[in-house]
Amino acid sequence: MDEAFEAPPAGIGKSFKSTLSIFLLKHMIQRTDKPLRILLADYVPLNNKGEQAIIYGIQDMLGGSQNVEISMFGPDYENNRPDKLTVFPQEWIFATRLSPNKYHRLFTALQLRLGIFGRLNRLVQGGDPMFQEVRQAFDLADIILVGHDGFFCLENAAILNLAKRAAKRRGILGSGFFLPARRSLVDPIYRGAVTDSDFCYFREKTAWNYMRALAPSSDKPRLGPDPAFAMLPAPVSAVEALLGKWAWYANAVAQRRPIVVVTVCEKSVIYRCSFLSETNPERKREAHAAFVAELLDTLVAQRNAQIVFLPHSIETGDGNDVAVARTIAKAMRSNPDARVILDEDLSARMLKGIIGKADFCVGERTHSLIGSFSVATPFLGLTNTADIRTHEILGAMGRCEEQLYDMDNPVAQQAVKLLLGSFDRRAELRQQIARTFAEFEIQLKAMARVVKGEEP
């Protein structure tokens, strides 16, 4: 026996072992119960269910046996959410990302090049009690993340530098973006972001190649699936309970009609860079509605489909997909009973669960297609050639290029042919998607280990 070990007095061996076991058990429970705290230093409008899917995907990807608490920035302050998310007002630290003034961004780039961080210093210093919570979120964070979705910006690079100074684990996760203007000014800042990161994951090849060219080591930037692929859908029992409330669902099942879920939008590059021949905003809106309506009417007339519009985004203004769905439904000529517009504020998990119960998906929203892919529901994605996000995430990485239709100057007959062909091949497509998603799952688990510092 090691002389440094003091044996327990005779007669209390069993008690000692019992006490030791209880101590070790409590210690293990404490370690398991300790949440993994993430500060996602990005702007995240959670009313958009694609954004929600990314955040929940990060929780599910990194969680394992731990709860994952995420703090982020958004339009409004939100705390004590049941999904363990905290949202701070974005204007607390972001000065330029949402500014339409290009000179504002130029000024910020010049400041950052000079090492002037401005309001970003609120993350780490200052006595203003207004920002105490966000400083605490930074201080308590186990990992600092930036650059989710298409958000990556100048301030992200500075935040990574602050995290490095504070010896925090830090990096870029699930990023994709259009190449920045003023490369001579921006490139050194983005190069610094790669240098200061412990890990860099990009979901789009264009952004990945750009950062690889800047990086001192081209091995650090890696290409990987969007974290939204990792989001678990709502439990089947909860999905079936919700669907069971609706007569249209019972009728479709009883009549053995295929259920086709649909997401539509009049926002972002998907809409902005489609129907390019229409320069008048109102005529463009009418052309878009007529085009999608013709596709859906065809599914009703020729495949007896039940059409279900999903509320992917319920943001105000042009981000309200329910309003867009109503415009398209009004343009449809098929029996109104063959379509329904869901307008409840459903979570991203529930929407993914509903997509999983559908036979097919027609989607303009990229993250609805990501959800469809990750539950192996066949789909047709409506996009355009400028939308590198959809083409690179689902087309190239997901090997689903043949299931995407570009609406730059769409021809309805071509789109209908592709739609019906994809719909009729849905059993084959389901198997194909499932095989590719199995590869994604392996990649997502490997990404999680790297992000958590368990692997280099």
Secondary structure, DSSP 8 states (H G I E B T S, - for coil): --TTS----TT-HHHHHHHHHHHHHHHHHHHHHS-EEEEEEEE--TTBHHHHHHHHHHHHHHHTTS-EEEEEEESS-B-S-TTSEEEEEGGGT-SSTT---HHHHHHHHHHHHTT--GGGGGGT----GGGHHHHHHHHH-SEEEE--BT---HHHHHHHHHHHHTT-EEEEEEE-----S-HHHHHHHHHHHHHH-SEEEESSHHHHHHHHHHSSSTTSEEE---GGGG-----HHHHHHHHTT-HHHHHHHHTT--EEEEE--S-HHHHHTSSTT--SHHHHHHHHHHHHHHHHHHHHHHH--EEEE---BB-SGGGBHHHHHHHHHHH--S-GGGEEE--S---HHHHHHHHHHSSEEEESSHHHHHHHHHTT--EEEEE-TT-HHHIIIIIIITT-GGGEEE-SS--HHHHHHHHHHHHHTHHHHHHHHHHHHHHHHHHHHHHHHHHTTS--
